[in-house]
Amino acid sequence: MKLNQLSDNQGARKSRTRVGRGIGSGKGKTAGSGHKGQKARSGVAIHGFEGGQMPIYRRLPKRGFNSINPKSFEVVNIGRIQKAVDAKKLDIKKPITIETLVEAGIVGKVKDGVRLLAKGELTAKIDITVTGASKAAVEAVEKAGGKVSVAE
């Protein structure tokens, strides 16, 4: 295969519809906006507007709480750690920290810390320090003979 033989699959690239470009285009004259009215004008934004009636999002009571600065943890499953141990990316003789997880490429950008979860199987005896861990993950690590330290 040569570079001049490369091409997209049929229908992979579709040119955008040019509205308001003559009656023959099928999207001429009113350009898909219909006739008159607020929605035919420019600068219209009436999401949730109910013709003057109190909108549903204002009629219903507010519920719950959203933190303005929530914690964002990077998630690591024990199965992923086992894969890294098998691939010799992690040394189980040394304690595993967040820094070693980043160096091994298991976690990317650590925001507020790393949280250990219990998806997968763990057979290696590891000593790991993370920001948080689920009960099931702690049990799985201890069952394999290791220990989990939760650091702030």
ZIHU-V674097 format. One record per run of one state. SS is the DSSP state (alpha for helix, beta for strand, coil for the rest). FROM is the first residue (numbers start at 1). TO is the last residue. If there is no record, write none. Layout:
BEGIN
<<SS | FROM | TO> <SS | FROM | TO>>
END
This chain:
BEGIN
<<coil | 1 | 2> <alpha | 3 | 5> <coil | 6 | 22> <alpha | 23 | 25> <coil | 26 | 37> <alpha | 38 | 40> <coil | 41 | 49> <beta | 50 | 50> <coil | 51 | 52> <beta | 53 | 53> <coil | 54 | 55> <alpha | 56 | 59> <coil | 60 | 73> <beta | 74 | 77> <alpha | 78 | 86> <coil | 87 | 95> <beta | 96 | 96> <coil | 97 | 97> <alpha | 98 | 103> <coil | 104 | 113> <beta | 114 | 117> <coil | 118 | 126> <beta | 127 | 130> <coil | 131 | 131> <beta | 132 | 133> <coil | 134 | 134> <alpha | 135 | 143> <coil | 144 | 146> <beta | 147 | 150> <coil | 151 | 152>>
END
